[in-house]
Structure formats: structure tokens, C-alpha cells
Amino acid sequence: AQQVGQDRLVQVIENSLADVAIVQGEFDFAADLLCKGLQIAEANADHRRIASIQHSFAKLAQAQADLPAKQQYATAALEMFEQLGMSTDAEKVKALIEWNTSHDVIPELVTLIAESA
């Protein structure tokens, strides 16, 4: 039981690292962490983690200006969060979905940050 708890903690930390990597423009690193986490979460049927990782994948897609992928991942995360009764997380995903393309400045900001580094 303690090992399972430690494994979940590692997954939460890696998901958080992926979110930071997205902001820093380290898209490949973020994608690697998210793919690894998704495989583990799916193997364990951990729907909460799956939804959280899908939310992070949506943020990655937004940062890469891949709006169809953003919508796909965000919609999947939203459905899962709603099924799990996780209303706070669902609201965060709804905000991401509703963020229209005229406000999608994240890719430009990431590029500016990466160029100044």
C-alpha cells in the first residue's frame, strides 16, 4: 500500500514537472513525462490521473498551437472529471476549452521565453 502511494506521488510530481516544462517551452520533455504517466495511469485504471494528464496534454497542445488536439484532450479530461464528480478540476478544463483562439497567446509567449533563454 505504501508503494502504491509513493508511485502516485511520483506521478503527481512528474505531471507537475510536465506543466512547468510546457511553460518553459520544453515540449518534448513534457510530452515524454505525460506519455509515461498516462501509460502508468491507464495500466492502473486510475481515472483521476488519466483526466489530469489529459488536461496537461491539452495545455501542451495549446502551447504548441495545436488547437484540434487541445480540444480533443480537454474534452476527454472534462468528461472524465465530470464523471468523477471533480467539479473544481472540471471548471479549470472548461476555462481552457473556452479560451478562444484570439486569446491563444501562449505559443508566442513560449517562443519569446525560449528565445531569450
N, C-alpha and C positions, 0 to 999 in steps of 0.2 A: 504494500500500500504506500509505503514511504517512497519507493522508487517511482511509482506512478505519479505521485505529487511532484517529485523532482523533475520528472520528464515534462510534465505540464508547465512547470515554472520555466524550464529551458525553452519550451515552445513559445511561451508568452514573451520572454526576453528576446528571442530571435525575431518574433513578429514586430516587436518594438524597434529592434535594430533595423529591420527592413523599412519601417516607416521613416526612420531617421535617414537611412540611405537614399530613400526616394527624394527627400527634401534636399539632400546634398548632391543629387544627380548621379548617384551610384546605382544606376538602374539594373545592371547585370547582377551585382551583389544582392540587391533587394530581391530580384526575381529568383535567384538561387535559394535564398533563405525561405522565401514564400513557397516555392515548389517543394522543398524539403519538408517544411511544416505541414503543407497540405497533404502530402503522402502519409505522414505520420497520423494526422488528424483523421484522414479517411480510413486508414487501417484500424484505428481505434473507434471508429464511428462517433467521433467527438464533434457533434454538430455545432456546438458553440464555437469551437476553434475553427472549424471549416468556415463558418459565417464570418468570423473575424478576419481570417486570411483572405477570403473573397473580397471583403471590404478593403483590405490593404492592396489587393490586386487591382481593384477599381481605382484607388488613389495612384497606383503606379501607372495605369493606363492613362489616367488624366494627365499626369506629369509628362507622359510621352505623346500627348495629343492624340491618343487613340480613343476617340470618343465612342465608337461602337463597342469596343472591349470594355470601356469604363461602364457603359450602360448594362452590358451583359453581366459583369461581375457584381455591380452594385445591385441590380435587380435580384440576382441569386442570393446575395447576402441579406437584402431586405426581407425576402420571402422567408428565409431561414430564421432570421431574428424575430420576425412576427410570429412564426410557428412556435418558437421557443418562449414567447412572451417577454422578450427583451426589448421593451419599448424605448429605452434610452438609446440603445445601440441602433435600433430601427430608425429613430429620428435623425441620428447622425448620417445614416446612409441616405435617407430621404433628402437631406440637405445637399448631399453630394450629387444625387441624381438631378435635383432641381437646379443645380449650378449650371446655368446655360452657357453656351459656347462663347457668348460675348464677354463672359467673366472668366473664361479659362485662360488666365494669365500665368498659371503655374509653369507651363513649359518655357515661357520667356524668362521667368524668374530663375528657373533652374539653370537655363543656359547662361544667364548673366552671372550667377553664382559660380558655375563651373569655369567660366572664362576668367573670372577674377581670382580664382584659386591658384 
